[in-house]
Amino acid sequence: MVTFNVAYTAPINRPGQSPLTRKQVWVGLERKIHHPSDFVPIIAACEVISETEEDGVPTITRLVTFREGKGPSPDGGPVKEVCKHYPPVRADFFQENGTKVANYISQGPSGEPEDLFLTFVFEWRHPTVEAGSEQEAKLDAQHKMTARNSVETTIETIRKLVSEGTI
């Protein structure tokens, strides 16, 4: 069994862009919980099956269907995810196979309100992959690219939704 732990961080506001606020980014992450296909191109559909609060933590259970050959389900069927969000900083996603994803909005070193970063931390489990195998090397490169693309695409999508007035 192989487990990949990968993190990627990017600045939310780059020179020449109109700055997004923490609140706008947080609203974007909340939207991502309910409408992940707007943010993650490999997700084809999402059905929210429950919204509860556990110990004061908003918790959403959803069924996510990935595009053919792109998701963790070997048969291509929906994957159950439990999403917990901790406003205005963190959203955690848990899949039944043990995979975990965390999304963090963090303050940059200047302390200025627009000095914000978005970090995604992934823990991908592959019980059938052998350590040191060619498949492990291929998945390692793929997961690093996925982490980078996920963060960058999420920032771009939030920026687009803000410019359209959706957020």
N, CA and C atoms as a LAMMPS dump frame, in Angstrom:
ITEM: TIMESTEP
0
ITEM: NUMBER OF ATOMS
501
ITEM: BOX BOUNDS ff ff ff
-5.0000000000000000e+02 5.0000000000000000e+02
-5.0000000000000000e+02 5.0000000000000000e+02
-5.0000000000000000e+02 5.0000000000000000e+02
ITEM: ATOMS id mol type element x y z
1 1 1 N 0.837 -1.185 0
2 1 2 C 0 0 0
3 1 3 C 0.881 1.247 0
4 2 1 N 0.414 2.245 -0.745
5 2 2 C 1.144 3.505 -0.832
6 2 3 C 0.181 4.635 -0.458
7 3 1 N 0.664 5.562 0.335
8 3 2 C -0.09 6.763 0.657
9 3 3 C 0.728 7.961 0.201
10 4 1 N 0.071 8.842 -0.545
11 4 2 C 0.722 10.064 -1.019
12 4 3 C 0.209 11.238 -0.199
13 5 1 N 1.1 11.971 0.41
14 5 2 C 0.764 13.204 1.122
15 5 3 C 1.365 14.345 0.316
16 6 1 N 0.484 15.178 -0.231
17 6 2 C 0.914 16.245 -1.125
18 6 3 C 0.216 17.539 -0.709
19 7 1 N 0.96 18.629 -0.704
20 7 2 C 0.379 19.944 -0.412
21 7 3 C 0.853 20.929 -1.468
22 8 1 N -0.019 21.892 -1.754
23 8 2 C 0.345 22.956 -2.684
24 8 3 C -0.273 24.25 -2.177
25 9 1 N 0.509 25.331 -2.23
26 9 2 C 0.074 26.648 -1.789
27 9 3 C 0.296 27.656 -2.903
28 10 1 N -0.677 28.574 -3.056
29 10 2 C -0.53 29.646 -4.049
30 10 3 C -1.085 30.94 -3.469
31 11 1 N -0.514 32.069 -3.885
32 11 2 C -1.086 33.348 -3.454
33 11 3 C -2.45 33.537 -4.115
34 12 1 N -3.387 34.056 -3.364
35 12 2 C -4.727 34.312 -3.899
36 12 3 C -4.726 35.587 -4.727
37 13 1 N -4.025 36.589 -4.257
38 13 2 C -3.974 37.889 -4.93
39 13 3 C -2.572 38.141 -5.451
40 14 1 N -2.467 38.187 -6.773
41 14 2 C -1.177 38.433 -7.416
42 14 3 C -1.145 39.863 -7.936
43 15 1 N 0.042 40.411 -8.153
44 15 2 C 0.143 41.779 -8.673
45 15 3 C -0.684 41.939 -9.957
46 16 1 N -1.381 43.079 -10.034
47 16 2 C -2.176 43.384 -11.215
48 16 3 C -3.6 42.848 -11.172
49 17 1 N -3.933 42.058 -10.157
50 17 2 C -5.294 41.537 -10.024
51 17 3 C -6.049 42.336 -8.979
52 18 1 N -7.384 42.47 -9.184
53 18 2 C -8.148 43.076 -8.1
54 18 3 C -8.205 42.075 -6.957
55 19 1 N -7.911 42.551 -5.754
56 19 2 C -7.794 41.614 -4.642
57 19 3 C -9.132 41.003 -4.235
58 20 1 N -9.064 39.715 -3.928
59 20 2 C -10.197 39.02 -3.328
60 20 3 C -10.061 39.128 -1.819
61 21 1 N -11.178 39.216 -1.135
62 21 2 C -11.159 39.259 0.325
63 21 3 C -11.241 37.842 0.879
64 22 1 N -10.891 37.701 2.141
65 22 2 C -11.025 36.403 2.81
66 22 3 C -12.474 35.934 2.73
67 23 1 N -13.416 36.857 2.951
68 23 2 C -14.833 36.48 2.916
69 23 3 C -15.229 35.944 1.535
70 24 1 N -14.787 36.601 0.474
71 24 2 C -15.107 36.133 -0.878
72 24 3 C -14.529 34.736 -1.126
73 25 1 N -13.309 34.522 -0.694
74 25 2 C -12.68 33.221 -0.897
75 25 3 C -13.406 32.161 -0.073
76 26 1 N -13.779 32.511 1.146
77 26 2 C -14.497 31.552 1.981
78 26 3 C -15.847 31.188 1.362
79 27 1 N -16.582 32.185 0.878
80 27 2 C -17.862 31.908 0.209
81 27 3 C -17.62 31.005 -0.994
82 28 1 N -16.517 31.211 -1.699
83 28 2 C -16.159 30.351 -2.817
84 28 3 C -15.92 28.912 -2.378
85 29 1 N -15.213 28.722 -1.262
86 29 2 C -14.973 27.358 -0.775
87 29 3 C -16.274 26.697 -0.326
88 30 1 N -17.163 27.473 0.276
89 30 2 C -18.472 26.911 0.646
90 30 3 C -19.244 26.505 -0.604
91 31 1 N -19.16 27.309 -1.639
92 31 2 C -19.815 26.971 -2.905
93 31 3 C -19.205 25.694 -3.494
94 32 1 N -17.897 25.565 -3.359
95 32 2 C -17.197 24.384 -3.87
96 32 3 C -17.709 23.102 -3.205
97 33 1 N -18.108 23.191 -1.955
98 33 2 C -18.657 22.027 -1.256
99 33 3 C -19.959 21.578 -1.913
100 34 1 N -20.803 22.534 -2.266
101 34 2 C -22.11 22.211 -2.851
102 34 3 C -22.072 21.998 -4.362
103 35 1 N -21.156 22.658 -5.043
104 35 2 C -21.075 22.613 -6.509
105 35 3 C -19.631 22.337 -6.949
106 36 1 N -19.088 21.179 -6.597
107 36 2 C -17.672 20.931 -6.892
108 36 3 C -17.334 20.892 -8.379
109 37 1 N -18.286 20.546 -9.22
110 37 2 C -17.975 20.467 -10.651
111 37 3 C -17.655 21.834 -11.246
112 38 1 N -18.083 22.923 -10.573
113 38 2 C -17.708 24.271 -11.019
114 38 3 C -16.213 24.535 -10.817
115 39 1 N -15.601 23.781 -9.902
116 39 2 C -14.219 24.02 -9.496
117 39 3 C -13.25 22.914 -9.912
118 40 1 N -13.756 21.694 -9.992
119 40 2 C -12.907 20.527 -10.23
120 40 3 C -13.362 19.861 -11.531
121 41 1 N -12.611 20.061 -12.617
122 41 2 C -13.049 19.565 -13.923
123 41 3 C -13.297 18.061 -13.997
124 42 1 N -12.647 17.258 -13.142
125 42 2 C -12.85 15.811 -13.221
126 42 3 C -14.128 15.356 -12.512
127 43 1 N -14.831 16.28 -11.845
128 43 2 C -16.105 15.929 -11.207
129 43 3 C -17.229 16.225 -12.184
130 44 1 N -18.05 15.207 -12.433
131 44 2 C -19.166 15.33 -13.38
132 44 3 C -20.454 15.757 -12.685
133 45 1 N -20.665 15.301 -11.441
134 45 2 C -21.927 15.597 -10.754
135 45 3 C -21.743 15.472 -9.248
136 46 1 N -22.662 16.108 -8.525
137 46 2 C -22.64 16.043 -7.061
138 46 3 C -24.071 16.094 -6.543
139 47 1 N -24.372 15.205 -5.627
140 47 2 C -25.677 15.215 -4.967
141 47 3 C -25.447 15.359 -3.465
142 48 1 N -25.932 16.455 -2.889
143 48 2 C -25.84 16.641 -1.44
144 48 3 C -26.939 15.791 -0.82
145 49 1 N -26.538 14.859 0.071
146 49 2 C -27.538 13.974 0.669
147 49 3 C -27.895 14.357 2.101
148 50 1 N -27.058 15.164 2.748
149 50 2 C -27.449 15.67 4.071
150 50 3 C -26.601 16.876 4.441
151 51 1 N -27.199 17.756 5.234
152 51 2 C -26.504 18.905 5.811
153 51 3 C -26.856 18.926 7.281
154 52 1 N -25.846 18.763 8.127
155 52 2 C -26.061 18.717 9.563
156 52 3 C -25.016 19.593 10.249
157 53 1 N -25.07 19.58 11.545
158 53 2 C -24.045 20.243 12.346
159 53 3 C -23.608 19.25 13.4
160 54 1 N -22.321 18.965 13.442
161 54 2 C -21.773 18.027 14.41
162 54 3 C -20.829 18.774 15.338
163 55 1 N -21.194 18.865 16.608
164 55 2 C -20.389 19.597 17.591
165 55 3 C -20.096 21.019 17.13
166 56 1 N -21.105 21.666 16.53
167 56 2 C -20.955 23.041 16.076
168 56 3 C -20.257 23.189 14.738
169 57 1 N -19.936 22.072 14.089
170 57 2 C -19.23 22.111 12.807
171 57 3 C -20.213 21.772 11.683
172 58 1 N -20.442 22.698 10.741
173 58 2 C -21.295 22.383 9.599
174 58 3 C -20.714 21.201 8.824
175 59 1 N -21.555 20.194 8.585
176 59 2 C -21.116 18.958 7.948
177 59 3 C -22.064 18.602 6.812
178 60 1 N -21.508 18.4 5.643
179 60 2 C -22.29 18.073 4.459
180 60 3 C -21.823 16.708 3.959
181 61 1 N -22.778 15.832 3.723
182 61 2 C -22.474 14.542 3.119
183 61 3 C -22.983 14.595 1.691
184 62 1 N -22.128 14.168 0.773
185 62 2 C -22.482 14.262 -0.635
186 62 3 C -21.984 13.034 -1.385
187 63 1 N -22.621 12.8 -2.541
188 63 2 C -22.17 11.768 -3.464
189 63 3 C -21.589 12.474 -4.671
190 64 1 N -20.33 12.213 -4.952
191 64 2 C -19.634 12.867 -6.051
192 64 3 C -19.363 11.83 -7.14
193 65 1 N -19.732 12.172 -8.359
194 65 2 C -19.457 11.31 -9.503
195 65 3 C -18.339 11.953 -10.322
196 66 1 N -17.28 11.191 -10.517
197 66 2 C -16.136 11.673 -11.282
198 66 3 C -16.302 11.289 -12.752
199 67 1 N -15.652 12.027 -13.61
200 67 2 C -15.667 11.685 -15.04
201 67 3 C -14.996 10.329 -15.229
202 68 1 N -15.357 9.655 -16.278
203 68 2 C -14.885 8.294 -16.527
204 68 3 C -13.366 8.197 -16.431
205 69 1 N -12.931 7.257 -15.602
206 69 2 C -11.508 6.996 -15.442
207 69 3 C -10.756 8.004 -14.599
208 70 1 N -11.437 8.959 -13.979
209 70 2 C -10.744 10.034 -13.262
210 70 3 C -10.851 9.946 -11.743
211 71 1 N -11.816 9.202 -11.223
212 71 2 C -12.042 9.22 -9.79
213 71 3 C -11.481 8.026 -9.065
214 72 1 N -11.663 8.014 -7.753
215 72 2 C -11.123 6.937 -6.935
216 72 3 C -11.951 5.656 -6.984
217 73 1 N -13.189 5.722 -7.49
218 73 2 C -14.043 4.543 -7.528
219 73 3 C -13.671 3.672 -8.729
220 74 1 N -13.281 2.411 -8.498
221 74 2 C -12.857 1.559 -9.604
222 74 3 C -13.961 1.317 -10.639
223 75 1 N -15.223 1.327 -10.196
224 75 2 C -16.319 1.084 -11.132
225 75 3 C -16.893 2.373 -11.709
226 76 1 N -16.307 3.504 -11.351
227 76 2 C -16.776 4.782 -11.873
228 76 3 C -18.023 5.3 -11.188
229 77 1 N -18.48 4.603 -10.164
230 77 2 C -19.684 5.029 -9.448
231 77 3 C -19.418 6.205 -8.54
232 78 1 N -20.486 6.725 -7.92
233 78 2 C -20.316 7.877 -7.028
234 78 3 C -19.473 7.541 -5.802
235 79 1 N -18.801 8.551 -5.309
236 79 2 C -17.967 8.434 -4.122
237 79 3 C -18.614 9.272 -3.024
238 80 1 N -18.806 8.657 -1.865
239 80 2 C -19.385 9.377 -0.734
240 80 3 C -18.289 10.195 -0.064
241 81 1 N -18.583 11.477 0.148
242 81 2 C -17.653 12.368 0.841
243 81 3 C -18.383 13.075 1.974
244 82 1 N -17.679 13.229 3.064
245 82 2 C -18.169 14.034 4.176
246 82 3 C -17.309 15.285 4.207
247 83 1 N -17.969 16.444 4.161
248 83 2 C -17.279 17.734 4.122
249 83 3 C -17.578 18.487 5.406
250 84 1 N -16.537 18.903 6.075
251 84 2 C -16.688 19.701 7.293
252 84 3 C -16.047 21.046 7.037
253 85 1 N -16.743 22.115 7.443
254 85 2 C -16.111 23.41 7.225
255 85 3 C -16.044 24.222 8.496
256 86 1 N -14.917 24.92 8.596
257 86 2 C -14.537 25.68 9.769
258 86 3 C -14.297 27.127 9.353
259 87 1 N -15.387 27.908 9.255
260 87 2 C -15.263 29.287 8.768
261 87 3 C -14.32 30.113 9.635
262 88 1 N -13.608 31.008 9.054
263 88 2 C -13.441 31.311 7.639
264 88 3 C -12.108 30.81 7.089
265 89 1 N -11.659 29.641 7.567
266 89 2 C -10.287 29.226 7.26
267 89 3 C -10.163 27.869 6.583
268 90 1 N -10.974 26.885 6.94
269 90 2 C -10.662 25.512 6.546
270 90 3 C -11.903 24.734 6.145
271 91 1 N -11.742 23.904 5.115
272 91 2 C -12.761 22.933 4.725
273 91 3 C -12.054 21.589 4.552
274 92 1 N -12.609 20.557 5.177
275 92 2 C -12.027 19.22 5.111
276 92 3 C -12.975 18.284 4.377
277 93 1 N -12.411 17.389 3.58
278 93 2 C -13.181 16.431 2.795
279 93 3 C -12.657 15.031 3.11
280 94 1 N -13.564 14.114 3.44
281 94 2 C -13.189 12.752 3.793
282 94 3 C -13.934 11.777 2.893
283 95 1 N -13.19 10.869 2.259
284 95 2 C -13.802 9.828 1.436
285 95 3 C -13.763 8.504 2.188
286 96 1 N -14.659 7.617 1.826
287 96 2 C -14.761 6.327 2.516
288 96 3 C -13.5 5.478 2.39
289 97 1 N -12.716 5.682 1.335
290 97 2 C -11.498 4.886 1.151
291 97 3 C -10.315 5.396 1.981
292 98 1 N -10.555 6.424 2.8
293 98 2 C -9.497 6.964 3.652
294 98 3 C -8.817 8.197 3.083
295 99 1 N -9.124 8.543 1.844
296 99 2 C -8.55 9.743 1.241
297 99 3 C -9.071 10.968 1.987
298 100 1 N -8.177 11.924 2.211
299 100 2 C -8.543 13.169 2.888
300 100 3 C -8.006 14.347 2.088
301 101 1 N -8.777 15.425 2.07
302 101 2 C -8.342 16.659 1.421
303 101 3 C -8.707 17.802 2.356
304 102 1 N -7.795 18.728 2.547
305 102 2 C -8.061 19.912 3.362
306 102 3 C -7.757 21.151 2.528
307 103 1 N -8.631 22.142 2.617
308 103 2 C -8.452 23.426 1.931
309 103 3 C -8.289 24.488 3.013
310 104 1 N -7.213 25.266 2.93
311 104 2 C -6.927 26.289 3.943
312 104 3 C -6.762 27.659 3.291
313 105 1 N -7.362 28.66 3.892
314 105 2 C -7.095 30.054 3.543
315 105 3 C -6.194 30.571 4.654
316 106 1 N -5.01 31.057 4.287
317 106 2 C -4.099 31.542 5.328
318 106 3 C -3.648 32.963 5.046
319 107 1 N -3.282 33.619 6.116
320 107 2 C -2.794 34.994 6.062
321 107 3 C -1.321 34.994 5.693
322 108 1 N -0.922 35.918 4.824
323 108 2 C 0.483 36.04 4.442
324 108 3 C 1.275 36.804 5.477
325 109 1 N 2.594 36.885 5.301
326 109 2 C 3.468 37.47 6.305
327 109 3 C 3.285 38.964 6.527
328 110 1 N 2.751 39.698 5.542
329 110 2 C 2.613 41.144 5.727
330 110 3 C 1.497 41.489 6.703
331 111 1 N 0.538 40.572 6.851
332 111 2 C -0.604 40.844 7.71
333 111 3 C -1.672 41.692 7.044
334 112 1 N -1.408 42.157 5.827
335 112 2 C -2.394 42.957 5.091
336 112 3 C -3.574 42.073 4.697
337 113 1 N -4.795 42.628 4.705
338 113 2 C -5.979 41.807 4.415
339 113 3 C -5.927 41.086 3.068
340 114 1 N -5.261 41.693 2.077
341 114 2 C -5.218 41.053 0.76
342 114 3 C -4.057 40.064 0.609
343 115 1 N -3.211 39.958 1.623
344 115 2 C -2.079 39.025 1.587
345 115 3 C -2.573 37.652 2.055
346 116 1 N -3.186 36.927 1.114
347 116 2 C -3.821 35.65 1.418
348 116 3 C -3.253 34.541 0.545
349 117 1 N -3.269 33.338 1.092
350 117 2 C -2.805 32.156 0.373
351 117 3 C -3.851 31.058 0.468
352 118 1 N -3.883 30.212 -0.554
353 118 2 C -4.761 29.049 -0.543
354 118 3 C -3.881 27.809 -0.605
355 119 1 N -4.093 26.912 0.339
356 119 2 C -3.335 25.668 0.413
357 119 3 C -4.305 24.497 0.394
358 120 1 N -3.992 23.499 -0.416
359 120 2 C -4.721 22.235 -0.389
360 120 3 C -3.738 21.171 0.063
361 121 1 N -4.166 20.337 1.005
362 121 2 C -3.365 19.231 1.504
363 121 3 C -4.137 17.949 1.194
364 122 1 N -3.471 17.03 0.506
365 122 2 C -4.095 15.782 0.085
366 122 3 C -3.422 14.593 0.761
367 123 1 N -4.227 13.62 1.122
368 123 2 C -3.73 12.319 1.568
369 123 3 C -4.466 11.278 0.716
370 124 1 N -3.761 10.783 -0.302
371 124 2 C -4.347 9.796 -1.208
372 124 3 C -3.836 8.414 -0.838
373 125 1 N -4.762 7.484 -0.672
374 125 2 C -4.389 6.104 -0.325
375 125 3 C -4.606 5.186 -1.518
376 126 1 N -3.595 4.364 -1.776
377 126 2 C -3.664 3.405 -2.885
378 126 3 C -3.28 2.024 -2.351
379 127 1 N -4.264 1.287 -1.867
380 127 2 C -3.959 -0.009 -1.237
381 127 3 C -3.383 -1.059 -2.187
382 128 1 N -3.602 -0.913 -3.486
383 128 2 C -3.124 -1.94 -4.427
384 128 3 C -1.82 -1.561 -5.121
385 129 1 N -1.277 -0.388 -4.799
386 129 2 C -0.038 0.057 -5.434
387 129 3 C 1.152 -0.357 -4.571
388 130 1 N 2.149 -0.92 -5.223
389 130 2 C 3.332 -1.397 -4.518
390 130 3 C 4.369 -0.278 -4.393
391 131 1 N 4.917 -0.12 -3.191
392 131 2 C 5.961 0.873 -2.954
393 131 3 C 7.157 0.596 -3.853
394 132 1 N 7.698 1.653 -4.462
395 132 2 C 8.859 1.53 -5.321
396 132 3 C 8.538 1.117 -6.75
397 133 1 N 7.27 0.925 -7.038
398 133 2 C 6.88 0.477 -8.384
399 133 3 C 6.825 1.644 -9.363
400 134 1 N 6.771 1.292 -10.638
401 134 2 C 6.622 2.291 -11.688
402 134 3 C 5.272 3.022 -11.53
403 135 1 N 4.259 2.268 -11.115
404 135 2 C 2.937 2.865 -10.904
405 135 3 C 2.989 3.916 -9.797
406 136 1 N 3.767 3.654 -8.741
407 136 2 C 3.907 4.635 -7.664
408 136 3 C 4.525 5.928 -8.195
409 137 1 N 5.565 5.815 -9
410 137 2 C 6.221 7.004 -9.557
411 137 3 C 5.266 7.791 -10.441
412 138 1 N 4.496 7.092 -11.239
413 138 2 C 3.526 7.75 -12.119
414 138 3 C 2.455 8.476 -11.307
415 139 1 N 1.929 7.804 -10.277
416 139 2 C 0.901 8.421 -9.427
417 139 3 C 1.451 9.614 -8.654
418 140 1 N 2.711 9.523 -8.212
419 140 2 C 3.331 10.63 -7.483
420 140 3 C 3.336 11.893 -8.345
421 141 1 N 3.775 11.765 -9.586
422 141 2 C 3.802 12.918 -10.493
423 141 3 C 2.388 13.418 -10.771
424 142 1 N 1.472 12.495 -10.969
425 142 2 C 0.081 12.864 -11.247
426 142 3 C -0.536 13.615 -10.071
427 143 1 N -0.306 13.124 -8.859
428 143 2 C -0.883 13.765 -7.669
429 143 3 C -0.291 15.153 -7.43
430 144 1 N 0.978 15.321 -7.693
431 144 2 C 1.582 16.654 -7.536
432 144 3 C 0.973 17.644 -8.522
433 145 1 N 0.731 17.203 -9.749
434 145 2 C 0.102 18.063 -10.755
435 145 3 C -1.359 18.348 -10.376
436 146 1 N -2.052 17.343 -9.882
437 146 2 C -3.44 17.524 -9.46
438 146 3 C -3.532 18.547 -8.329
439 147 1 N -2.626 18.469 -7.366
440 147 2 C -2.634 19.413 -6.246
441 147 3 C -2.458 20.841 -6.756
442 148 1 N -1.472 21.032 -7.61
443 148 2 C -1.215 22.364 -8.165
444 148 3 C -2.427 22.871 -8.944
445 149 1 N -2.923 22.05 -9.85
446 149 2 C -4.062 22.454 -10.672
447 149 3 C -5.307 22.733 -9.842
448 150 1 N -5.524 21.952 -8.791
449 150 2 C -6.703 22.133 -7.942
450 150 3 C -6.703 23.5 -7.265
451 151 1 N -5.561 23.886 -6.729
452 151 2 C -5.454 25.191 -6.064
453 151 3 C -5.62 26.32 -7.083
454 152 1 N -4.868 26.253 -8.16
455 152 2 C -4.91 27.331 -9.159
456 152 3 C -6.302 27.458 -9.786
457 153 1 N -6.941 26.331 -10.102
458 153 2 C -8.28 26.361 -10.697
459 153 3 C -9.303 26.912 -9.715
460 154 1 N -9.174 26.562 -8.451
461 154 2 C -10.108 27.07 -7.442
462 154 3 C -9.996 28.59 -7.321
463 155 1 N -8.78 29.108 -7.281
464 155 2 C -8.595 30.562 -7.199
465 155 3 C -9.184 31.233 -8.439
466 156 1 N -8.892 30.694 -9.618
467 156 2 C -9.425 31.271 -10.86
468 156 3 C -10.954 31.247 -10.876
469 157 1 N -11.535 30.152 -10.406
470 157 2 C -12.995 30.03 -10.408
471 157 3 C -13.615 31.019 -9.437
472 158 1 N -13.054 31.152 -8.259
473 158 2 C -13.579 32.124 -7.291
474 158 3 C -13.478 33.533 -7.873
475 159 1 N -12.348 33.849 -8.463
476 159 2 C -12.156 35.177 -9.074
477 159 3 C -13.217 35.409 -10.159
478 160 1 N -13.486 34.418 -10.976
479 160 2 C -14.504 34.526 -12.036
480 160 3 C -15.898 34.725 -11.431
481 161 1 N -16.237 33.949 -10.404
482 161 2 C -17.543 34.067 -9.762
483 161 3 C -17.734 35.448 -9.119
484 162 1 N -16.661 35.989 -8.559
485 162 2 C -16.72 37.335 -7.976
486 162 3 C -16.947 38.356 -9.089
487 163 1 N -16.209 38.237 -10.183
488 163 2 C -16.339 39.214 -11.269
489 163 3 C -17.722 39.153 -11.919
490 164 1 N -18.349 37.986 -11.918
491 164 2 C -19.697 37.818 -12.468
492 164 3 C -20.793 38.267 -11.504
493 165 1 N -20.4 38.496 -10.236
494 165 2 C -21.382 38.901 -9.227
495 165 3 C -22.079 37.735 -8.548
496 166 1 N -21.628 36.509 -8.805
497 166 2 C -22.218 35.34 -8.172
498 166 3 C -21.811 35.279 -6.69
499 167 1 N -20.593 35.714 -6.418
500 167 2 C -20.095 35.798 -5.03
501 167 3 C -19.962 37.264 -4.696
